[in-house]
Amino acid sequence: MDKQTCPRLRSDRVDRIVAGFLRTLVDHGTNCEPAELARTGAVALDLATACLAHHLEAAEEPPPETRAQAMLRRIDTFVEHNLGDPDLTPRRIADHHNISLRTLYTLFRDRPAGVAGTIRRQRLERCHADLARPGLRHRPVQAIAAHWGFTNHTTFTRAFREAYGTTPTKHRAHALAGPSGSNGRTTGESDASAGSPGHRRSR
C-alpha cells in the first residue's frame, strides 16, 4: 500500500479515525515486525468494519417514496401471480405484505381503478386474450373466466361487456372467425387504451 492508494474517506469522526490510522500504517508499516503487522492489521480490519457499519446505518432507511415504489412493485407481482385465486382481495394483499388496508389504498391513489379495479382489469385482460386463442376454442367461456378468478358467470359477462363493448361469446366468435378477426378485436370494441377494463375507481 502507498499513500496514493490510501482511501480518501469522508471527514466525519469515524472516517477521520480510520483514515488517520491507515496513513500512519502506510508511513510506518515497513518498520514493524511481522507480529506487529498482524496485530495492526486486525485493528485496521476492526476500524474498517466500524466505518462500513457507520455508513450502512446512515443509508439503511431509504426515502419514503423509494420504499413506497418498492412495495408497489412487490404488490403488482403478487397480484399478477395470484389472479386466478378468487380470494384475491385487498384485505388479503394487505395481510400478505404486512400493511394496513389504508396503506394499500394510499399506494394505489394514483391508479384510477383502485385496488379491486386493478385486479378486475387484469383478470379481464387475461380472459380477453384467452378467448381469442385458437388452442382454447373448446374450453367453455365460463371455465376460462373461472381460471382467472371469476366465480360468477353473470358478473363476468357484465364486466366484460362494460370493458369491451361486447359479450365474451361474441368476442370469441369474431376473434376465431378467420383472418378478418385475427387481431382479437370485436365490433364495438374501442382502442386498447380506452377500452382497458377497470376504468372506474374501485377500492
N, C-alpha and C positions, 0 to 999 in steps of 0.2 A: 504493500500500500504506500502511496506517496501523497503529498499534500494536495495534488490536483484531483485525486480520486476520493479524498475525504468528503463525505456528504455535506452539502450545504443545506442545513436544516433551518426550519423556522425559528425565529428568535424569541419564543416563549421560554418559560423556565425549564421545562423538561428537555426541550430541544437544545438549549444552551449547555445544559449539563452533559448531554451525550456528545455534542459537538466538541466541547472543551476536552472531554476525556479522550476522544478519538484523535484530536490534534496532538495531545500530549503523547499518546501511544505512537503516533507517526514520528514525532520528534525524537522519542527516547526508546522506542521499542527495540532498536538494534543493540542497545546496551544491556538488555535484560537477558537473564538466564532462561533456558527452556522452561523451567518450573515456574518462573515468574511470568513468562509469557502465557502459560496455560492458565494461571490464576487471573491475569488481567484480561485474557480472552473470555473467561467465564463472566467477569464483571461487565465487559463490553456487551456480551450477549444479553445479560440481565437488563442493562440500561437500554439497549435497543428494543427489547421486548416491552419495557415500560413505556418507551416513546411511542411504539406502534399502538399499544393499548390506549394510550392517551388520544391518539388521532382517531382510532376506531370509535372510541367513545363519543368523540365530537361529531363523527359522521354517522353514528348509529341510527339516528332518528331522521329519516328523510322528510322533506317538506310535506305538509298535509295533502297538497294537490297530487304529488307523486304517489303517495300512499293510496289515495282515492282511485287514481287511474290503475294502479296495480291490482287493487281489489276488484275493480270493474272488469278488468281483463280475466281475472280468475272466475268471476261470476259468469261472464259470457261463455267461457269454456265449459263450465259446469252445466249451464243451460243447454248448450249445443249437444253435449254428450248425454243428456237426460231428457230430450224432447219426447221420446216415446213413453216416458213414465207419466201416466195420468195424474199421479200425485205430486207432480212438479208444480209447486205453488210458491208464491212469495215467502210464505212462512217457512217452508222447507229450505228455500235458498238461504234465507237469513240464518236459520239454525245451523245449516251446514257450514256457513262461513263465520259463525260466532259473532254475528252482528244483530242489531235490533232491526225490526221492520222499518222504523223511522229512518235509520241509517241507509237501509237498502233503497227506500224511496228517494232519499236525498241523492244517492249515487245516480239514480235514473232521472233526475229532474230535468236534464237536458234532452231527454228522449221523449218525444210527444206521446208515444204509445204507452209509456209507463212499463212496469214490470210484467204484469199479466198480459198486456197487449203485445209486448215483445215476444213472449213465449208463444202466444197465439199466432202472431205473424210468421214466426219461423216454422211453426208446425204447418201452417197453410202453404208456405213456400215448398216444404218437402212434399206435401200431398200433391200440390200442383205439378211438381216435377215428376213424381212417380206415376201419376195418372197419364202422363204423356209418354211413358216408356213402353215400347213395344213388348219388351220382355215381361212386363207386368200386366199385360192386357187381360189375362184370365183371372187375375186377382180381383175380388169384389171391391167396389168403391169403399164399402164400409170397413173392409179388412185393412185397406190402405190407411184410412182415417184412424182406425184403432191402433195401427202400428206406430203412428205419430202422436198418440196421446189423446185422441178424440174418442170419448166413450159414448157420446150421444150422437146418432146419425143426423137427427134433425138440427141439432145445434151446429154440427159441422157443415151441413148443406147451407144453412142460413149464413154462417160466417164466410163460407167460400163464395157464395153469391154476392155478398156485400163487398168482398175484397176484389173479385174478378169480374163481376157483372154477368156471370153465367153459372149454371149448376156444374157440379163435378162431373156428372154423366155427360153433359153436352161438351164440356171441355175435353174429356177423354175421346169422345167420338170424333170431334173435329181434329184433335191432335193426331189421331191414329188413322184418319181417313185417307191420307196419301201425301204426296209432295206438297200440295197446297196447304196442308195443315202441319207440316213437319216442324215448324218452329214453335208449336205448342201454344200459339195464340188462338183465342176464340173470339167469335163475333161478340162485340160488346165489351171486350177487354180494353182497358186503357193501357198506356205505356207503363213499363215496369215500375217507374218511379212513382207515377200517380196511382197505380193500382196495387201498390205494395200493401199487403194486408196489415191490419193492426193500426190503421191511421188514426183511430180515436184513442185518446188518452185513457188508459185504464190502469188502476193501481192493483 
